[in-house]
Amino acid sequence: MSVQSVDRALDVLEALAEHGGEAGLSEIAARTGLPYGTIHRLLQTLLSRGYVRQESDRRYALGGGLVRLGGIAERMVGVWAQPYLTRMVELSGETANLAVLEGDFIVYVAQVPSPRRLRMFAEVGRRVLPHSTAVGKVLLADRTTDEALSLFERTGMPRKTANTITDPQSMLAELDRVRVRGYAMDLGEEELGVHCLAVPVQDGNRVVAAMSVSGPAERIDALDRDELATGMRKIATAFGTELSPAP
């Protein structure tokens, strides 16, 4: 049994998140379908708790009170992901990672290392730009073209290796390929000699994270990509089901 006021407050927070963390009353109303008066009352409560703040132009933005909750939630997601990442290691023999998109950066939130002596590490908490990583491509493929182009404009798409895609239009074409095949590749684009394959984690209809396996290029290239991606998607789907809100 849901509590209407709680449902509506969460609708407001989600509306702000879907507008990039900042929105006006009319945008919140369009997203939630709530009356202006109701939205205003909810915002006053959220303002008083620090979960929302009001900007100088009278628009509303997600507040600092969410940072503490987000950090704790992110750590818990990392804990929940461990058995699924372990299954990916067993499937591929390589290191498995979980990553999310925070602002303009990819953040690695969990990892299970390969049992092999020569293995790849992406330090948990490490932040990288999305255009040069397989997990980043998966997460960007769920965004609109305008959202992706805005991110590329902000980051500048710096070159990490000779293989990095640094042209926005070329990356948009790459994202189209990711959507069609259901997985993304990083072929030495973040670090020479390291290849990665990533698949999306969906919470309902949204892609909320990406899971990947990474290893030396010659070992990743020796695997059947389609077969590996199929197995990884099954694991990611099971993890996404655990993260999905209860009906």
C-alpha positions as CSV (number, residue, x, y, z in Angstrom):
1,M,0.0,0.0,0.0
2,S,1.6,3.3,-1.1
3,V,1.4,6.6,0.7
4,Q,0.3,9.3,-1.8
5,S,2.4,12.1,-0.4
6,V,5.6,10.0,-0.5
7,D,4.8,8.8,-4.0
8,R,4.4,12.4,-5.1
9,A,7.5,13.6,-3.4
10,L,9.5,10.9,-5.2
11,D,7.8,11.8,-8.5
12,V,9.1,15.4,-8.0
13,L,12.7,14.2,-7.3
14,E,12.6,11.9,-10.3
15,A,11.3,14.8,-12.5
16,L,14.3,16.9,-11.4
17,A,16.7,14.0,-12.1
18,E,15.2,13.5,-15.6
19,H,15.8,17.2,-16.4
20,G,19.5,16.9,-15.5
21,G,19.0,17.7,-11.8
22,E,17.3,21.1,-12.3
23,A,13.9,22.2,-13.5
24,G,11.2,24.8,-13.2
25,L,7.7,24.4,-11.8
26,S,6.2,24.0,-15.3
27,E,8.6,21.3,-16.2
28,I,8.0,19.4,-13.0
29,A,4.2,19.7,-13.6
30,A,4.5,18.4,-17.1
31,R,6.5,15.4,-16.0
32,T,4.4,14.5,-12.9
33,G,0.9,15.7,-13.9
34,L,0.6,17.2,-10.4
35,P,-1.1,20.6,-9.7
36,Y,1.2,23.6,-9.1
37,G,0.0,24.0,-5.5
38,T,0.8,20.4,-4.7
39,I,4.3,20.6,-6.2
40,H,5.0,23.8,-4.3
41,R,4.0,22.2,-1.0
42,L,6.2,19.2,-1.7
43,L,9.1,21.3,-2.7
44,Q,8.9,23.3,0.5
45,T,9.3,20.1,2.5
46,L,12.1,18.9,0.3
47,L,13.8,22.3,0.6
48,S,13.6,22.2,4.4
49,R,15.3,18.7,4.4
50,G,18.0,19.7,2.0
51,Y,17.0,17.3,-0.7
52,V,16.1,20.2,-3.0
53,R,17.6,23.7,-3.3
54,Q,16.3,26.8,-5.1
55,E,18.5,28.6,-7.6
56,S,18.7,32.3,-8.0
57,D,16.5,32.1,-11.1
58,R,13.8,30.4,-9.0
59,R,14.4,27.0,-10.6
60,Y,14.7,24.0,-8.4
61,A,17.7,21.6,-8.3
62,L,18.5,18.4,-6.5
63,G,20.1,19.2,-3.1
64,G,23.1,18.2,-1.2
65,G,21.0,16.1,1.2
66,L,20.9,13.4,-1.5
67,V,24.6,13.1,-1.7
68,R,24.9,11.1,1.6
69,L,22.0,8.9,0.6
70,G,23.4,8.4,-2.9
71,G,26.8,7.4,-1.6
72,I,25.4,4.8,0.8
73,A,23.1,3.4,-1.9
74,E,25.9,3.2,-4.4
75,R,28.0,1.2,-1.9
76,M,25.0,-1.2,-1.3
77,V,24.5,-1.7,-5.1
78,G,28.2,-2.7,-5.2
79,V,27.6,-5.3,-2.5
80,W,24.6,-6.7,-4.3
81,A,26.5,-6.9,-7.5
82,Q,29.2,-9.2,-6.2
83,P,27.6,-12.6,-6.9
84,Y,26.6,-11.4,-10.4
85,L,30.1,-10.1,-11.2
86,T,31.5,-13.4,-9.9
87,R,29.3,-15.2,-12.5
88,M,30.7,-13.0,-15.2
89,V,34.3,-13.9,-14.1
90,E,33.4,-17.6,-14.3
91,L,31.8,-17.0,-17.7
92,S,34.8,-15.1,-19.2
93,G,37.8,-15.9,-17.1
94,E,38.4,-12.1,-16.9
95,T,37.9,-9.3,-14.4
96,A,34.3,-8.1,-14.1
97,N,33.2,-4.5,-13.3
98,L,30.0,-2.6,-12.5
99,A,29.9,1.1,-13.4
100,V,27.4,4.0,-13.4
101,L,27.2,7.4,-15.1
102,E,27.4,10.3,-12.6
103,G,27.2,13.6,-14.3
104,D,29.7,13.6,-17.1
105,F,31.8,10.7,-15.7
106,I,31.8,7.0,-15.5
107,V,32.3,5.7,-11.9
108,Y,33.4,2.1,-11.2
109,V,31.4,1.0,-8.1
110,A,32.2,-2.7,-7.9
111,Q,34.7,-5.3,-9.2
112,V,35.6,-9.0,-9.0
113,P,39.1,-9.7,-10.3
114,S,40.1,-12.5,-12.6
115,P,41.8,-15.5,-11.0
116,R,44.5,-15.3,-13.6
117,R,48.0,-14.0,-12.8
118,L,47.9,-11.4,-15.5
119,R,44.6,-9.5,-15.0
120,M,43.1,-6.0,-15.3
121,F,42.1,-3.7,-12.5
122,A,39.8,-0.7,-12.6
123,E,40.0,0.8,-9.1
124,V,36.6,1.0,-7.4
125,G,35.7,4.7,-7.2
126,R,37.8,5.6,-10.3
127,R,36.2,8.2,-12.5
128,V,36.7,8.3,-16.3
129,L,35.1,9.9,-19.3
130,P,32.5,7.7,-21.0
131,H,33.5,8.1,-24.7
132,S,36.7,5.9,-24.3
133,T,35.1,3.0,-22.3
134,A,32.8,0.1,-23.2
135,V,30.7,0.8,-20.0
136,G,30.4,4.5,-21.0
137,K,29.2,3.6,-24.5
138,V,26.5,1.3,-23.1
139,L,25.3,4.0,-20.7
140,L,25.4,6.8,-23.4
141,A,23.5,4.5,-25.8
142,D,20.5,4.9,-23.5
143,R,20.6,8.7,-23.7
144,T,19.2,10.8,-26.5
145,T,21.3,12.2,-29.3
146,D,21.0,15.7,-27.8
147,E,22.1,14.5,-24.3
148,A,25.1,12.7,-25.8
149,L,26.2,15.7,-27.9
150,S,25.8,18.0,-24.9
151,L,28.1,15.7,-22.9
152,F,30.7,15.5,-25.7
153,E,30.7,19.3,-25.9
154,R,31.3,19.6,-22.1
155,T,34.0,17.0,-22.0
156,G,35.8,17.7,-25.3
157,M,36.3,13.9,-25.9
158,P,40.0,13.9,-25.2
159,R,42.2,11.3,-26.9
160,K,43.5,8.6,-24.5
161,T,45.1,6.4,-27.1
162,A,45.5,6.2,-30.8
163,N,42.3,4.1,-30.9
164,T,40.1,6.6,-29.0
165,I,37.0,7.9,-30.9
166,T,37.2,11.7,-30.5
167,D,34.7,12.8,-33.2
168,P,31.1,13.3,-31.9
169,Q,29.4,12.1,-35.1
170,S,31.6,9.0,-35.2
171,M,30.7,8.3,-31.6
172,L,27.0,8.7,-32.4
173,A,27.4,6.1,-35.1
174,E,29.2,3.8,-32.6
175,L,26.3,4.3,-30.1
176,D,23.8,3.2,-32.9
177,R,25.9,0.0,-33.3
178,V,25.7,-0.6,-29.5
179,R,21.9,-0.3,-29.5
180,V,21.6,-2.8,-32.4
181,R,23.9,-5.5,-31.1
182,G,23.1,-5.0,-27.4
183,Y,26.7,-4.6,-26.1
184,A,29.7,-2.3,-26.5
185,M,33.4,-2.8,-27.0
186,D,36.5,-0.8,-25.9
187,L,39.3,-1.9,-28.2
188,G,42.2,-0.3,-26.5
189,E,40.5,3.1,-26.5
190,E,41.1,3.9,-22.8
191,E,44.3,1.9,-22.4
192,L,46.4,0.2,-25.1
193,G,46.5,-3.5,-24.9
194,V,43.3,-3.7,-22.8
195,H,39.9,-4.7,-24.4
196,C,36.5,-4.7,-22.7
197,L,33.0,-5.8,-23.5
198,A,30.1,-4.3,-21.6
199,V,26.3,-4.8,-21.4
200,P,23.5,-2.7,-19.9
201,V,21.8,-3.3,-16.5
202,Q,18.1,-2.3,-16.7
203,D,15.9,-1.3,-13.8
204,G,12.6,-1.7,-15.5
205,N,12.8,0.3,-18.7
206,R,15.9,2.4,-17.7
207,V,19.6,1.5,-18.1
208,V,20.9,2.3,-14.6
209,A,24.4,0.7,-14.8
210,A,26.7,-1.3,-17.0
211,M,28.6,-4.5,-16.4
212,S,31.8,-5.4,-18.2
213,V,34.6,-7.8,-18.5
214,S,38.1,-6.6,-19.3
215,G,41.4,-8.2,-19.9
216,P,44.5,-8.3,-22.2
217,A,43.5,-7.7,-25.8
218,E,44.6,-11.1,-27.1
219,R,42.5,-13.0,-24.5
220,I,39.3,-10.9,-25.0
221,D,39.7,-11.2,-28.8
222,A,40.0,-15.0,-28.5
223,L,36.5,-15.2,-27.0
224,D,33.3,-15.4,-29.1
225,R,31.9,-11.9,-28.6
226,D,28.3,-12.7,-29.4
227,E,28.3,-15.8,-27.2
228,L,30.0,-13.9,-24.3
229,A,27.6,-10.9,-24.7
230,T,24.6,-13.3,-24.6
231,G,25.7,-14.8,-21.4
232,M,26.6,-11.5,-19.8
233,R,23.2,-10.1,-20.7
234,K,21.5,-12.9,-18.9
235,I,23.5,-12.2,-15.8
236,A,22.9,-8.4,-16.1
237,T,19.1,-9.0,-16.6
238,A,19.0,-11.1,-13.4
239,F,20.9,-8.3,-11.5
240,G,18.5,-5.7,-13.0
241,T,15.6,-7.7,-11.7
242,E,17.0,-7.5,-8.2
243,L,17.3,-3.7,-8.5
244,S,13.9,-3.2,-10.0
245,P,11.2,-1.6,-7.8
246,A,8.6,-4.0,-6.5
247,P,5.4,-3.9,-8.5
